[in-house]
């Protein structure tokens, strides 16, 4: 007897579910205008560190190879390739660490500003 009650109850709920109106658009649209400044700030930070990630390691590689290791320290061309590559890898790590530091502080700053509102 309880099985038939469950089936009848299920059919009743499904029948009423089909008749409910579904509103595709909410009454008010969410307002994202307050986030434009933070979005622009994040994109500027990302663009800055992207350019820094491209230019700094490559520039340091060629500058340290020709000026530091070959001209100043007198290393051979083969040795200067190796040591210049180490300088470039270290530069990549420094840029990544700076990006993480800036992104971390930017996120905590935005969180603090949001709590003050």
FENFEN-V102140 format. One record per residue. N is the residue number from 1. RES is the residue in one small letter. PHI is phi in whole degrees, 0 to 359 (NA if undefined). OMEGA is omega in radians with two decimals (* if undefined). Layout:
BEGIN
n->[N,N]
res->[RES,RES]
phi->[PHI,PHI]
omega->[OMEGA,OMEGA]
END
This chain:
BEGIN
n->[1,2,3,4,5,6,7,8,9,10,11,12,13,14,15,16,17,18,19,20,21,22,23,24,25,26,27,28,29,30,31,32,33,34,35,36,37,38,39,40,41,42,43,44,45,46,47,48,49,50,51,52,53,54,55,56,57,58,59,60,61,62,63,64,65,66,67,68,69,70,71,72,73,74,75,76,77,78,79,80,81,82,83,84,85,86,87,88,89,90,91,92,93,94,95,96,97,98,99,100,101,102,103,104,105,106,107,108,109,110,111,112,113,114,115,116,117]
res->[x,x,x,x,x,x,x,x,x,x,x,x,x,x,x,x,x,x,x,x,x,x,x,x,x,x,x,x,x,x,x,x,x,x,x,x,x,x,x,x,x,x,x,x,x,x,x,x,x,x,x,x,x,x,x,x,x,x,x,x,x,x,x,x,x,x,x,x,x,x,x,x,x,x,x,x,x,x,x,x,x,x,x,x,x,x,x,x,x,x,x,x,x,x,x,x,x,x,x,x,x,x,x,x,x,x,x,x,x,x,x,x,x,x,x,x,x]
phi->[NA,290,298,294,295,296,295,296,297,296,296,295,294,293,296,289,294,294,272,288,279,251,267,289,247,291,297,235,279,295,259,257,295,291,266,297,296,289,294,297,297,295,293,295,297,296,296,300,287,294,296,295,292,277,277,296,297,292,297,293,300,289,293,290,296,277,270,280,278,274,280,278,268,75,287,289,297,293,291,293,301,297,289,292,295,297,298,294,294,296,295,298,294,294,296,297,296,295,297,297,298,293,295,295,291,294,293,289,293,294,292,295,293,291,287,282,294]
omega->[-3.12,3.11,3.13,3.09,3.12,3.14,3.13,3.12,3.12,-3.14,3.12,3.13,3.14,3.11,3.11,3.13,-3.13,-3.08,-3.13,-3.13,3.10,-3.13,-3.09,-3.12,3.08,-3.09,3.12,3.11,3.12,-3.10,-3.13,-3.06,-3.14,-3.09,-3.09,-3.14,3.14,3.11,3.11,3.12,3.12,3.14,3.08,3.11,3.13,3.12,3.12,-3.11,3.04,3.10,3.11,3.14,3.13,-2.98,-3.04,3.14,-3.14,3.11,3.12,3.11,-3.08,3.13,-3.12,3.12,-3.03,-3.05,-3.04,-2.98,-3.12,-3.04,-3.03,-3.08,3.06,3.10,3.09,-3.11,3.14,3.13,-3.12,3.04,-3.09,-3.09,3.07,3.08,3.08,3.10,-3.14,3.12,3.08,3.10,3.09,-3.13,3.12,3.13,3.11,3.12,3.10,3.11,3.13,3.13,-3.13,-3.14,3.13,-3.13,3.11,3.11,3.13,3.10,3.12,3.12,3.11,3.13,3.12,3.13,-3.11,-3.11,*]
END
